[in-house]
Amino acid sequence: MMLSKFNDKRMGLWLGVLSLTAVLWSAPAVLPLQSAWAQSSGAGRTLPDFTDLVETVGPSVVNIRTIDKVAVNPAAGANPNNGGPNSGSPSDEELQELFRRFFGMPPPGRPGAPGQPRQPNRPQQQQPEEQPRGVGSGFILTNDGFIMTNAHVVDGADQVIVTLTDKREFTARIVGADKRTDVAVVKIEATGLPPVKIGDPNRLKVGEWVMAIGSPFGLENTVTAGIVSAKGRDTGDYLPFIQTDVAINPGNSGGPLINMRGEVVGINSQIYSRSGGFMGISFSIPIDEAVQVSTQLRASGRVQRGRLGVGIGDVSKDVAESLGLGKPQGALVSNVEAGSPADKAGLEAGDIILKFDGKKIEKSSDLPRAVGGTKPGTSSTVTVFRRGTTKDYPIMVGEFEADKTAQSKPAPEKAAAPNATQLLGLTVSDLTDALKRELNLKGGVRVDAVADPAMKAGIREGDVVVQVANTEVADVKAFTQVLSRIDKSKPINVLLRRGEWAQYTVIRPR
């Protein structure tokens, strides 16, 4: 299972845009659906109408764009691919027009606004250049500009741009971000904004209708709906997630999950996926947990979280029976950190923690949530099962190392560049026959490691390079030969395969 958090960095959607364009141009007229919404057979219930909810909550949902500032060499020149009749790839103008039309953003790796010419007569030195980094969503907490989103949406961004439904744009300040719960708060300088209503996720019932609003693939104010599939899913250390079948895709991250009363009950955060896209299973952070985190972030910019200093695991049925515990319960202590609160309290490896501060620990994931929600410095009691007996141990809760407020990623160290491959920051290998069959490819090279400048171009480990400078590469030998012939002082266009998706990007050599 892969749980995908969508910051959607450097979305490579060139072929996806073409497919979308073809669908839009060839789609038949939409038939009326009134009969499908009239009444569900058997149950005698009318199906939900979300129009009022969209009108009420929609203005409180925002689009969030993040921007990186990277150093580029003006002497490197323009992209050698000018989209000529024999180039085999689209021109800059075509890319810019398609991405402007469908996503309101320049294509990946293209700095600045679509169609904006480069500034002439720049000094011949490295200059900071803004590059689009990702697209996400958020929602307004207060009328004076506090906005909630996911931590992974804003993590590492040099600049955060918030766009309201009335098309006003603001540069936001990151108030704080908590990676462990994936909650962040940003602030824009505005007043009179429409805040959301906060609901109670504990009142949610499995099977209840819910709705999401966000910016999947950069398509702002997109509404999707579904039902609550399950509650209390253990997919993280600190939060029991709400599972739904609401369509969530890259760009929905940070947007609200809304009940039929128009209240926000969760933050859309993760999906189960084997392809990177929506597969019918989505996870949302319960809003009550998120509000507690946001309160601390707004007060101090960070979250204080309690800790014991133990490594824990589940108690299996066989272990419980062999120890005389009766049933599988509690958290098995696998190790105790020297000098930690647990060590000072006398806990040992092999202990089974049954209660913390009087609260039952039914499974191991219950313990970090109970301890994490306790203020550091609090005197508590741990109930432990050890060698057939149960005993209480007083303990002083410590403090978990606080997450730092989201900040820019450090620039990767630049290694020596004795050959062309190192100039691009790529380490590649030949494709296996199995991978060729899986991706339906005749050739290409697999990316085994990425460094600057390929990292800035959005290339990831596991990508497959199919073309370099408009030339197909069948294997590592061909890849090396192509690089030996091209002008390395200019940007180099690369065609990648990432799963089922193909995308172009541009690498600016060192």
Secondary structure by P-SEA (a helix, b strand, c coil): cccccccccccccaaaaaaaaaaaaccccccccccccccccccccccccaaaaaaaccccbbbbbbbbbbbbbccccccccccccccccccaaaaaaaaaaccccccccccccccccccccccccbbbbbbbccccbbbbccccbbbbbbccccccccbbbbbcccccccccccccccccccbbbbbccccbbbbbbbbbcccccccbbbbbbcccccccbbbbbbcccccccccccccbbbbcccccccccccccccccccccccccccccccccccccbbbbccaaaaaaaaaaaaacccccccccbbbbbbbcaaaaaaaccccccccccccccccccccccccccccccccccccccccaaaaaaaaaaccccccbbbbbbcccbbbbbbbbbbbccccccccccccccccccccccccccbbbbbbcaaaaaaacccbbbbbccccccccccccccccccccccccccccaaaaaaaaacccccbbbbbbbbcccccbbbbbbcc
